[in-house]
Amino acid sequence: MLGSAPPEHGKSLKVALPTPFDGSSAKAQTFLAECNNYIVLNQLCFISDKVRIQWALQLCTDRAANWKQTQLELAVEAYDDDALETPDHLLHWESFQEDFRLKWADLNARQKAQQCFHAGIKQTGSVHCYTELFEETMLEAKFRDPKMVTSTFYNGLKYEVKCDLVGRRPDKLDKLKRMAITLDEE
C-alpha cells in the first residue's frame, strides 16, 4: 500500500514465495534468482545454509520431486548420522546452487543466445514484442558492448520502422527502443 510505514525492525516483509520449480531447464536460473531474492528480503528466517537448502528443496515439484526426495533423505541421514559424510551441496548454499544448475539448468543457454543474437533477431510482429524478445536474448547472451547491441537491435527492425527512423536514429539503445516503439504504435 502506498504511503504505509515500512516494516518495523526485526519484522520480515510479506514477499511472495518463489514459483515452485517443476524441473524445467528454462526455469532453473529464475528459480534460483527468486530464492535468493526471497532469502535477502527475509534474512531473519534463514539462519544457516542448511535452512536455505532445505527450504529451496521444499519448493521442488513435478519432475524435480524425485530429486528433491533423494536430496532430503541424504540430508536427513547425514545430519542424523555423523558417520556419513554430508555432500557439500547439502551444506553450503553456494554449492547447492552450483549443483542445482548442473542438474537442472541449460548449461548452453548463453551460447545458444549468443548464436541467436549473432544470427540476427528479426522483428516479425510489433516493435514492443521484438523489444521483449531482444532483451531476453541479450540478457541470456550477456553482451555488454552498447554500440554492438544497439546496432543489432536496429538491424533487426522491420524495413518500415527503419525508414521512419531515417535522420533521427538515436545512438543509445534505450532511446532507440522508445522511439521505435512510439513510431510503430503511430
ROTIDO-874408 format. One line per field, with one value per residue (C-alpha): residue in three letters; x, y, z. Coordinates in Angstrom, 3 decimals, padded with zeros to 6 digits, m for minus. Last residue first. Layout:
aa: [ALA_...]
c1: [X_...]
c2: [Y_...]
c3: [Z_...]
//
This chain:
aa: [GLU_GLU_ASP_LEU_THR_ILE_ALA_MET_ARG_LYS_LEU_LYS_ASP_LEU_LYS_ASP_PRO_ARG_ARG_GLY_VAL_LEU_ASP_CYS_LYS_VAL_GLU_TYR_LYS_LEU_GLY_ASN_TYR_PHE_THR_SER_THR_VAL_MET_LYS_PRO_ASP_ARG_PHE_LYS_ALA_GLU_LEU_MET_THR_GLU_GLU_PHE_LEU_GLU_THR_TYR_CYS_HIS_VAL_SER_GLY_THR_GLN_LYS_ILE_GLY_ALA_HIS_PHE_CYS_GLN_GLN_ALA_LYS_GLN_ARG_ALA_ASN_LEU_ASP_ALA_TRP_LYS_LEU_ARG_PHE_ASP_GLU_GLN_PHE_SER_GLU_TRP_HIS_LEU_LEU_HIS_ASP_PRO_THR_GLU_LEU_ALA_ASP_ASP_ASP_TYR_ALA_GLU_VAL_ALA_LEU_GLU_LEU_GLN_THR_GLN_LYS_TRP_ASN_ALA_ALA_ARG_ASP_THR_CYS_LEU_GLN_LEU_ALA_TRP_GLN_ILE_ARG_VAL_LYS_ASP_SER_ILE_PHE_CYS_LEU_GLN_ASN_LEU_VAL_ILE_TYR_ASN_ASN_CYS_GLU_ALA_LEU_PHE_THR_GLN_ALA_LYS_ALA_SER_SER_GLY_ASP_PHE_PRO_THR_PRO_LEU_ALA_VAL_LYS_LEU_SER_LYS_GLY_HIS_GLU_PRO_PRO_ALA_SER_GLY_LEU_MET]
c1: [001.629_002.384_005.405_006.788_006.440_008.009_010.911_011.481_011.446_013.743_016.179_016.249_017.004_019.635_021.612_022.785_019.464_018.210_016.697_017.587_015.934_013.972_010.687_012.515_013.908_010.357_009.210_012.201_011.369_013.820_016.539_019.340_018.401_018.663_022.000_023.346_022.252_023.858_027.104_027.305_026.445_029.032_027.660_026.509_025.325_023.770_020.870_020.351_020.573_018.139_015.574_016.050_015.619_012.483_010.934_011.981_010.516_007.190_007.168_008.313_005.176_005.339_008.113_011.121_014.276_016.892_020.186_022.401_024.737_021.974_020.748_024.305_024.785_021.524_022.577_025.981_024.338_021.818_024.487_024.357_020.581_019.830_018.653_021.435_024.468_022.488_021.322_024.894_026.089_023.165_023.792_027.494_026.662_024.167_026.674_025.905_023.722_025.862_028.949_027.642_027.395_029.878_028.077_029.461_027.899_024.476_021.470_022.583_023.795_020.642_018.432_020.422_020.533_016.796_016.125_018.319_016.636_013.161_014.086_015.410_012.126_010.145_012.100_009.858_006.760_007.765_010.745_009.824_010.694_014.221_014.607_013.665_016.073_018.896_018.227_017.910_021.175_022.866_022.024_019.782_017.329_014.231_015.967_017.142_013.634_014.231_017.625_016.223_013.327_015.687_017.997_015.064_013.724_017.152_017.436_014.026_014.822_018.005_016.144_013.097_014.293_015.652_012.141_012.236_008.984_010.438_007.787_007.445_009.353_007.292_005.580_007.084_005.434_008.393_010.010_009.811_013.006_012.986_009.425_008.031_007.997_005.105_002.298_002.184_001.356_000.000]
c2: [005.544_002.426_001.590_005.127_005.065_001.597_002.650_005.854_004.077_001.297_003.776_005.900_002.846_001.585_004.845_006.029_007.647_007.427_010.739_011.127_007.890_006.380_006.092_004.151_001.780_001.134_000.290_m002.028_m004.091_m003.878_m006.485_m004.197_m001.580_m004.062_m005.348_m001.798_m001.009_m004.213_m003.599_000.010_m000.872_m003.674_m005.634_m008.960_m011.427_m013.867_m014.537_m010.837_m010.039_m012.834_m011.632_m008.003_m008.877_m010.918_m008.062_m005.481_m007.577_m007.749_m003.924_m003.416_m005.262_m008.522_m010.161_m008.166_m010.105_m011.443_m011.642_m014.680_m013.075_m012.829_m016.371_m017.655_m015.618_m016.968_m020.537_m019.922_m018.455_m021.290_m023.988_m025.054_m025.413_m025.535_m028.605_m030.820_m028.606_m025.543_m027.319_m028.419_m024.814_m023.545_m026.164_m025.313_m021.636_m022.582_m024.760_m027.970_m030.026_m029.235_m030.350_m033.915_m034.954_m037.658_m040.364_m041.425_m038.392_m039.930_m037.658_m034.751_m037.154_m039.223_m036.112_m034.539_m037.663_m038.180_m034.561_m034.855_m038.076_m036.601_m033.437_m035.471_m037.382_m034.117_m032.327_m033.639_m032.361_m030.280_m028.546_m025.807_m027.933_m028.234_m024.465_m024.592_m027.480_m025.540_m022.217_m023.950_m025.818_m022.554_m021.088_m018.605_m018.127_m016.646_m013.434_m012.800_m012.444_m009.991_m011.494_m015.045_m014.143_m012.580_m015.590_m017.961_m015.861_m015.865_m019.640_m020.225_m017.871_m019.812_m023.144_m022.028_m022.916_m026.225_m027.221_m029.396_m028.109_m025.445_m023.831_m020.105_m018.264_m017.328_m013.960_m011.385_m010.107_m008.283_m009.577_m007.964_m007.316_m003.557_m002.401_m002.780_000.411_002.786_002.873_005.679_003.419_000.000]
c3: [m034.523_m032.445_m034.583_m034.291_m030.498_m030.236_m032.478_m030.480_m027.135_m028.363_m029.943_m026.780_m024.642_m027.099_m027.305_m030.747_m031.657_m035.264_m036.308_m039.972_m041.044_m038.132_m040.058_m042.772_m040.142_m038.924_m042.441_m043.054_m039.978_m037.079_m036.666_m037.855_m035.244_m032.373_m033.685_m033.917_m030.366_m029.050_m030.930_m029.757_m026.144_m025.787_m022.798_m024.195_m021.590_m024.098_m021.700_m021.081_m024.809_m025.672_m023.154_m024.256_m027.949_m027.291_m025.304_m027.916_m030.743_m028.892_m028.475_m032.061_m033.153_m035.035_m037.066_m035.856_m036.590_m034.207_m036.011_m036.458_m033.920_m031.300_m031.953_m031.645_m028.458_m027.043_m027.805_m026.191_m023.069_m022.799_m023.120_m019.474_m019.639_m015.933_m013.986_m012.646_m013.186_m012.083_m008.905_m008.121_m008.407_m006.342_m003.655_m003.598_m002.997_m000.264_001.589_003.489_001.140_m001.914_000.030_000.375_004.027_005.000_006.858_010.218_011.923_011.396_011.928_009.703_007.010_007.059_006.981_004.150_002.017_002.504_001.561_m001.526_m002.676_m002.148_m004.035_m006.979_m007.065_m006.935_m009.694_m012.489_m010.641_m007.613_m005.979_m003.477_m000.444_m001.831_m001.544_002.169_002.773_001.148_002.881_006.281_005.725_004.693_008.075_009.890_007.052_008.681_009.760_006.210_004.766_001.905_001.106_001.245_m001.051_m003.592_m003.470_m003.972_m006.873_m008.540_m008.005_m009.594_m012.473_m013.229_m013.262_m015.286_m018.798_m017.506_m016.420_m013.303_m011.803_m009.510_m007.336_m008.081_m005.384_m002.347_m002.444_m000.109_003.043_004.523_007.676_011.079_013.027_012.543_011.947_008.457_006.388_007.022_004.506_001.960_m000.941_000.000]
//
